[in-house]
Amino acid sequence: MTKRENNIDVLRGISIMIMFYAHLLPFYIETSSILTFERIVCSSAAPIFLFLLGYNFNEKTSFKKTLTRGIILLLIGVFIDVFVFSINPFFSFDIMYLIGTSVFILRIIVQLSNKIKVYISFVVLLIGFLFQFLGFYQFNISEPGLGEDFGYKDSLLNFLFNGWFPIFPWLVFPIFGNLIKTFDVTKSFNYFWFVITFMISGVYYFFYPPEFRSFSVEIFYPSSLIYLIFGCSVIILFWTKRMYLEGKMFNFLSELGRVSLFLYAFHLTIYQVLFSNLPLQNIHRVLIFFGFSLQFLLVAYSLNWLKRRWPGYSKFEIFTIILGK
């Protein structure tokens, strides 16, 4: 795309803002109750983020560039595991590993017809749900610290099914985003029905919240059919009305969205360092959220200003990946 779509940056900004809050809540689990509404909202960020990954994937990108991009994304995941959380990389598979792997997979399937992509999506869903239905899904997930032994079989199962963001069924969101590029969803989808499915799935989780993994607040462990309906409904609701996100009042979200990948790693680092050393849990989480968000917004404005002042940064692939184009 030659022209940058500002509403895409706004959607990415909305997603990263939700992540700011979602990753803050686990530090409050032991000191206060987390509302079901908060858990539902926090579970809407990842589908949007992954959907936009598929939508923004350029089918003209060379294999070499794709390989470089995927490796850098995986290395960011390694950095977060090793230096932020002090755990073995390539074991529990957080979202950066899914993003990096999805880049490789999208490169392979991007030239295929939409019909085949839909078939692939159904296979991904079927395998994921079958694994859950047969009772193989492991709700509790261990995260061995650096230097601790771990089983490679467990690592593979986490990558495919049991991790924080396993391939099955999470890969369906990037594929969905790539499919959206080829047809007008406002004509293909009835907005009303997605409002209904969003409300029904949201109400279901409100009254029947699932079991939660330790140190997490999201409702997608595992990612059941009801959750995927919820996630897809959230995407369509935002996507079909994204033209309303072009106003100046949303510029701050656009600034965040332009450097969302950097902010993802940055905010996790800040949270881990500060909450491990300061009793921030004594301050209400909403106040902490707004305080941190203002700081992250300042960082975003500074980085985007630097990018405008130094246009040559785009010649370096690693900078365009980490800081955005």
Backbone torsions as a table, in degrees:
resi	resn	phi	psi	omega
1	MET	NA	131.0	-177.7
2	THR	-81.6	-34.5	-179.3
3	LYS	-102.1	130.8	-179.3
4	ARG	-72.5	132.5	179.8
5	GLU	-89.8	108.2	-175.1
6	ASN	-63.7	-35.1	-178.3
7	ASN	-66.9	-23.9	174.9
8	ILE	-67.2	-42.6	176.8
9	ASP	-63.6	-36.5	178.9
10	VAL	-65.5	-44.2	178.0
11	LEU	-61.2	-41.1	178.1
12	ARG	-66.3	-36.0	176.5
13	GLY	-65.0	-39.5	175.9
14	ILE	-61.1	-43.9	-179.0
15	SER	-61.8	-45.5	-177.6
16	ILE	-70.6	-31.7	176.0
17	MET	-64.0	-42.6	177.3
18	ILE	-62.5	-38.5	178.3
19	MET	-64.7	-37.0	175.9
20	PHE	-53.4	-44.1	-177.4
21	TYR	-76.1	-41.7	-177.7
22	ALA	-61.2	-39.6	-178.0
23	HIS	-81.9	-8.6	175.1
24	LEU	-84.2	-36.5	-173.1
25	LEU	-60.3	-38.5	-179.0
26	PRO	-56.5	-28.3	179.1
27	PHE	-71.5	-12.0	-178.8
28	TYR	-105.7	-0.9	-175.6
29	ILE	-58.6	-40.3	-176.3
30	GLU	-81.9	-17.0	-175.6
31	THR	-106.1	-18.0	-179.5
32	SER	-157.8	160.6	179.9
33	SER	-80.1	144.5	178.2
34	ILE	-100.9	126.8	-177.6
35	LEU	-70.9	146.0	177.4
36	THR	-60.7	-36.6	177.7
37	PHE	-59.7	-41.5	178.2
38	GLU	-62.1	-41.9	-179.4
39	ARG	-63.9	-40.7	-179.5
40	ILE	-65.1	-46.8	179.2
41	VAL	-61.1	-44.7	-178.2
42	CYS	-64.9	-19.7	-179.2
43	SER	-86.6	1.3	-177.9
44	SER	-95.2	-10.6	-174.6
45	ALA	-73.7	-48.3	-174.6
46	ALA	-58.7	-45.1	178.4
47	PRO	-58.5	-40.3	179.2
48	ILE	-64.1	-46.5	-177.9
49	PHE	-59.4	-45.8	-178.1
50	LEU	-72.8	-35.7	175.9
51	PHE	-59.8	-44.7	-179.7
52	LEU	-67.4	-30.2	174.5
53	LEU	-58.6	-47.4	178.9
54	GLY	-67.4	-38.5	-179.7
55	TYR	-65.7	-39.8	-175.8
56	ASN	-85.0	-4.9	-178.8
57	PHE	-67.2	126.9	-177.7
58	ASN	-92.6	116.9	-177.4
59	GLU	-67.6	-14.3	179.4
60	LYS	-89.2	-3.1	179.5
61	THR	-64.2	133.2	-178.4
62	SER	-68.3	159.7	178.5
63	PHE	-61.6	-41.2	-179.3
64	LYS	-61.7	-43.5	-179.9
65	LYS	-68.2	-38.5	177.0
66	THR	-62.5	-43.7	179.3
67	LEU	-60.4	-45.2	179.1
68	THR	-61.8	-45.9	-179.1
69	ARG	-62.5	-45.7	-179.6
70	GLY	-62.6	-42.4	180.0
71	ILE	-64.3	-42.9	179.7
72	ILE	-62.5	-42.0	178.9
73	LEU	-62.9	-41.2	177.3
74	LEU	-65.1	-38.7	179.7
75	LEU	-66.6	-31.0	174.8
76	ILE	-64.5	-41.1	175.5
77	GLY	-61.2	-40.8	177.6
78	VAL	-63.2	-43.9	178.9
79	PHE	-57.7	-45.8	-179.1
80	ILE	-63.2	-45.1	-179.6
81	ASP	-62.9	-48.0	-172.3
82	VAL	-76.1	-49.7	-170.7
83	PHE	-94.8	-20.8	179.3
84	VAL	-97.7	-49.5	-174.9
85	PHE	-103.8	-8.1	178.3
86	SER	55.4	45.7	177.1
87	ILE	-123.4	163.2	178.9
88	ASN	-64.8	131.3	177.1
89	PRO	-72.8	164.6	178.6
90	PHE	55.2	41.1	174.7
91	PHE	-125.3	-63.0	-175.7
92	SER	-86.4	-15.8	171.6
93	PHE	57.0	80.7	173.8
94	ASP	-79.3	-175.2	-169.1
95	ILE	-64.3	-28.8	-179.6
96	MET	-64.1	-33.9	177.4
97	TYR	-68.4	-38.7	177.3
98	LEU	-65.2	-41.2	179.5
99	ILE	-62.9	-47.5	179.8
100	GLY	-61.9	-43.4	178.8
101	THR	-66.6	-38.2	-179.6
102	SER	-62.8	-34.1	177.8
103	VAL	-60.3	-44.3	178.2
104	PHE	-63.6	-44.2	-177.0
105	ILE	-67.6	-41.1	178.4
106	LEU	-61.8	-37.1	178.0
107	ARG	-60.5	-34.3	-178.4
108	ILE	-76.1	-41.2	-171.3
109	ILE	-99.1	-5.8	-171.4
110	VAL	-62.5	-29.3	-178.7
111	GLN	-85.6	-5.8	-179.5
112	LEU	-75.0	161.9	178.7
113	SER	-70.3	158.7	178.4
114	ASN	-60.5	-34.3	-179.5
115	LYS	-62.5	-43.1	179.6
116	ILE	-69.0	-37.1	177.6
117	LYS	-62.4	-37.4	176.9
118	VAL	-65.6	-41.9	177.3
119	TYR	-60.7	-42.9	178.9
120	ILE	-61.2	-41.4	179.0
121	SER	-61.0	-43.8	179.4
122	PHE	-64.0	-38.6	178.2
123	VAL	-64.4	-43.1	178.2
124	VAL	-59.6	-45.7	179.4
125	LEU	-65.1	-44.8	-177.4
126	LEU	-61.2	-45.5	-179.5
127	ILE	-64.0	-44.3	-179.8
128	GLY	-62.9	-45.7	-178.2
129	PHE	-70.8	-34.8	178.3
130	LEU	-64.4	-40.7	177.4
131	PHE	-60.3	-41.6	178.4
132	GLN	-69.4	-44.6	-175.6
133	PHE	-62.6	-36.4	-179.0
134	LEU	-78.1	-1.7	175.5
135	GLY	82.3	18.4	-179.3
136	PHE	-84.8	-17.5	-176.1
137	TYR	-64.1	130.5	178.9
138	GLN	-99.6	111.2	-176.4
139	PHE	-66.9	-47.5	-180.0
140	ASN	-82.3	137.7	-177.9
141	ILE	-127.9	125.0	178.5
142	SER	-87.1	148.8	177.8
143	GLU	-128.7	87.1	-177.0
144	PRO	-60.2	135.8	179.0
145	GLY	-69.0	168.4	-179.7
146	LEU	-57.0	130.9	179.1
147	GLY	90.9	-14.9	178.4
148	GLU	-80.8	147.5	179.7
149	ASP	-73.2	148.5	174.1
150	PHE	-149.7	155.2	-178.1
151	GLY	-85.1	134.5	179.5
152	TYR	-68.6	-29.4	175.8
153	LYS	-64.5	-42.3	177.4
154	ASP	-63.0	-39.3	178.9
155	SER	-62.2	-43.3	179.4
156	LEU	-65.1	-42.6	178.7
157	LEU	-64.3	-36.1	177.1
158	ASN	-65.9	-41.1	178.6
159	PHE	-61.7	-39.5	-175.6
160	LEU	-87.8	-40.7	-168.5
161	PHE	-134.9	-40.2	-164.8
162	ASN	-102.1	-14.2	-173.8
163	GLY	-67.8	-175.3	178.7
164	TRP	-62.1	-42.3	178.2
165	PHE	-136.9	77.3	-178.3
166	PRO	-73.4	158.4	179.4
167	ILE	-57.3	-44.2	178.6
168	PHE	-100.8	112.5	10.3
169	PRO	-109.8	14.3	-170.6
170	TRP	-65.1	-22.7	-179.9
171	LEU	-60.5	-19.4	-176.5
172	VAL	-63.4	-28.7	-178.0
173	PHE	-70.8	-45.9	174.6
174	PRO	-62.1	-37.5	177.8
175	ILE	-64.6	-41.1	177.2
176	PHE	-58.2	-44.3	178.9
177	GLY	-62.9	-38.0	178.6
178	ASN	-69.4	-34.5	177.9
179	LEU	-66.5	-36.3	-175.8
180	ILE	-60.6	-26.3	-176.0
181	LYS	-63.4	-22.1	-170.3
182	THR	-101.0	-1.7	177.0
183	PHE	-151.9	158.5	-177.5
184	ASP	-83.3	109.0	-176.5
185	VAL	-68.6	-25.7	179.5
186	THR	-65.1	-24.8	177.5
187	LYS	-95.7	-28.2	-175.2
188	SER	-85.0	-27.3	-175.5
189	PHE	-118.5	141.9	174.6
190	ASN	-87.8	111.8	-175.4
191	TYR	-56.4	-37.7	-176.3
192	PHE	-58.7	-42.9	-176.6
193	TRP	-68.6	-30.2	177.4
194	PHE	-75.0	-28.9	172.3
195	VAL	-63.7	-43.3	179.8
196	ILE	-64.2	-48.1	-179.3
197	THR	-64.5	-35.5	176.7
198	PHE	-63.2	-46.1	-178.5
199	MET	-66.2	-43.4	-177.9
200	ILE	-65.4	-47.1	-179.1
201	SER	-67.1	-37.6	177.6
202	GLY	-65.2	-43.7	178.5
203	VAL	-64.4	-39.6	178.2
204	TYR	-57.0	-48.8	-179.3
205	TYR	-69.1	-27.2	179.3
206	PHE	-67.3	-40.3	-177.5
207	PHE	-93.8	-23.2	179.9
208	TYR	-128.7	64.6	-178.9
209	PRO	-64.6	141.9	-179.2
210	PRO	-77.8	175.9	173.1
211	GLU	-69.4	147.7	-176.5
212	PHE	-112.5	138.9	174.1
213	ARG	-68.3	151.2	179.4
214	SER	-61.9	141.7	179.8
215	PHE	56.8	39.6	174.0
216	SER	-148.9	157.2	-177.9
217	VAL	-122.5	-11.8	-174.0
218	GLU	-72.2	160.4	-176.1
219	ILE	-100.0	9.3	-174.0
220	PHE	-104.1	38.6	173.0
221	TYR	-118.8	101.4	-7.5
222	PRO	-80.4	172.4	178.3
223	SER	-79.2	88.4	-176.9
224	SER	-76.2	174.3	178.1
225	LEU	-61.0	-40.9	-180.0
226	ILE	-62.6	-40.6	179.4
227	TYR	-65.6	-42.3	-179.0
228	LEU	-64.3	-34.7	173.9
229	ILE	-63.2	-43.0	177.8
230	PHE	-61.5	-48.0	-177.9
231	GLY	-62.4	-44.8	179.0
232	CYS	-65.7	-35.8	178.3
233	SER	-65.3	-42.1	177.4
234	VAL	-59.8	-45.0	-180.0
235	ILE	-59.6	-49.9	-177.1
236	ILE	-64.9	-39.7	179.7
237	LEU	-60.8	-43.5	177.5
238	PHE	-71.6	-43.6	-172.0
239	TRP	-65.5	-44.0	-177.7
240	THR	-71.4	-16.8	179.8
241	LYS	-115.6	19.3	-174.3
242	ARG	-67.8	-18.4	178.7
243	MET	-63.1	-22.0	178.9
244	TYR	-79.6	-3.0	-178.8
245	LEU	-95.2	11.2	-177.0
246	GLU	-86.4	-9.2	-176.5
247	GLY	-66.2	159.4	-178.3
248	LYS	-63.8	-25.1	-179.0
249	MET	-64.4	-16.8	-179.6
250	PHE	-100.4	7.4	-177.3
251	ASN	-60.2	-34.3	-178.5
252	PHE	-66.2	-33.7	176.4
253	LEU	-69.4	-35.7	176.7
254	SER	-63.4	-39.8	178.1
255	GLU	-61.9	-42.3	177.6
256	LEU	-65.2	-41.8	-177.6
257	GLY	-65.0	-30.1	-178.6
258	ARG	-68.7	-23.8	-180.0
259	VAL	-126.8	33.7	-172.3
260	SER	-64.0	-35.7	-178.7
261	LEU	-66.2	-43.9	176.9
262	PHE	-61.9	-44.0	-178.4
263	LEU	-65.3	-30.1	178.0
264	TYR	-60.7	-52.5	-179.8
265	ALA	-68.7	-37.3	-176.2
266	PHE	-66.5	-45.0	-175.8
267	HIS	-70.5	-33.5	175.6
268	LEU	-63.1	-40.4	179.0
269	THR	-64.1	-47.2	-179.0
270	ILE	-61.7	-46.2	179.6
271	TYR	-58.9	-48.5	-175.3
272	GLN	-63.7	-41.7	-179.0
273	VAL	-69.6	-48.7	-174.4
274	LEU	-72.5	-44.6	-177.3
275	PHE	-71.1	-20.2	177.3
276	SER	-81.5	-17.8	-174.4
277	ASN	-120.9	-15.8	-178.6
278	LEU	-127.0	144.0	-179.4
279	PRO	-79.5	59.1	-177.0
280	LEU	-69.4	-17.2	178.9
281	GLN	-64.1	-15.4	178.3
282	ASN	-75.5	-13.2	177.9
283	ILE	-100.5	141.1	-177.3
284	HIS	-57.3	138.4	-173.3
285	ARG	-62.5	-30.7	179.2
286	VAL	-67.0	-41.0	177.6
287	LEU	-65.1	-41.7	177.4
288	ILE	-62.2	-42.0	-179.5
289	PHE	-59.9	-48.9	-179.2
290	PHE	-67.3	-35.9	177.9
291	GLY	-63.7	-47.9	178.5
292	PHE	-65.3	-41.4	-177.2
293	SER	-60.8	-39.0	177.2
294	LEU	-64.0	-40.3	177.7
295	GLN	-65.1	-43.2	179.8
296	PHE	-66.7	-35.2	177.3
297	LEU	-64.3	-40.6	177.3
298	LEU	-62.0	-41.9	176.8
299	VAL	-61.7	-42.5	-179.2
300	ALA	-62.7	-46.8	178.4
301	TYR	-60.3	-40.8	-178.7
302	SER	-64.9	-44.5	-179.6
303	LEU	-66.6	-41.0	179.3
304	ASN	-68.0	-35.4	174.5
305	TRP	-62.9	-43.6	179.2
306	LEU	-62.7	-39.3	179.2
307	LYS	-64.3	-38.0	178.4
308	ARG	-70.6	-33.9	-179.7
309	ARG	-76.4	-23.7	-177.9
310	TRP	-127.7	73.9	-177.1
311	PRO	-62.7	-19.8	-179.3
312	GLY	-69.0	-9.4	-179.6
313	TYR	-61.8	-26.7	-177.0
314	SER	-68.4	-10.6	177.0
315	LYS	-75.1	-16.2	-178.1
316	PHE	-103.9	113.8	-174.5
317	GLU	-57.2	-40.7	-177.4
318	ILE	-63.7	-34.9	178.4
319	PHE	-71.4	-40.1	-179.9
320	THR	-67.7	-27.7	177.6
321	ILE	-75.1	-50.3	-175.7
322	ILE	-72.8	-40.8	-175.7
323	LEU	-100.2	-6.7	-178.7
324	GLY	82.3	164.8	-179.2
325	LYS	-84.0	NA	NA
